[in-house]
Amino acid sequence: MQKNEIPFSGPFSSFWTNISSLNLQLMISTQFTDQECLDWERSLRLDLKKANSKINSDPIVERLKEAPLFMLNELRSSFISTTIINFTSTTEHYLKDMIELSLQRNSGFRKKAFVNHQMSAIELEENMDVNDIKKRIFKIISAEHSKGPVLSSKFKKASSFLSIKEEIITTDIFQGLDSIWRLRNKIAHSNKGFIKFFEIYSASGLIKVSSEPEKEEYFDFCISLLKIIDDFTALLNKWDKAVLAKWPANSFIS
């Protein structure tokens, strides 16, 4: 790191750690085979027998044995769903945490944020400590200024509130990111059995994978998804440093 270079924030460190783990899990899932499902059935049956398990494991292990390809497709669908849900959740938490951190560390930003915030008298009665009151308000404000149906709206709202210049935000990346958020909403509000395919937008256009994909189809989809996540992580690193530079720590509330 060069002298006087701004490091990344605690929230970004947490984001990066979670995303790195998520990326690795998704890539490992591309290597699963139906033969491994059969191997897991034998291994699982032995382990459950040794443990004298009281659960009815027959339906579980029999499905692995009788329909390994079906279970492989179930695993692949689950890994896509898990990646989408965890990525979107981790990103949304980061935006809230970054606004909250900026409020904690900079008195000028607190003054800006508090101008339009109203607090009822009952809150003073419930929270007598001034710093506790401020921390409670920080959470309310950070949630309010990171709202939106898709990431582009959330990100623009947070950037505007934090006074981060528009040129830092690469707008063309958000088509893919917004498609991930729409897919998240589809996963969250649909019966899993009715989802016949997953689709996102990448730099090369619409990328789609069925719920019963071939290995190459699944691998290509995962690579496209991770490319969007990687590009966004690089953008977020620059944005994170811009926020730290805009609102330096001059009066930290612990």
Secondary structure, 3 states (H helix, E strand, C coil): CCCCCCCCCHHHHHHHHHHHHHHHHHHHHCCCCHHHHHHHHHHHHHHHHHCCCCCCCHHHHHHHHHCHHHHHHHHHHHHHHHHHHHHHHHHHHHHHHHHHHHHHHCHHHHHHHHCCCCCCHHHHHHCCCHHHHHHHHHHHHHHHCCCCCCHHHHHHHHHHHHCCCHHHCCHHHHHHHHHHHHHHHHHHHCCHHHCCEEEEEECCEEEEEECCCCHHHHHHHHHHHHHHHHHHHHHHHHHHHHHHHHCCCCCCCC
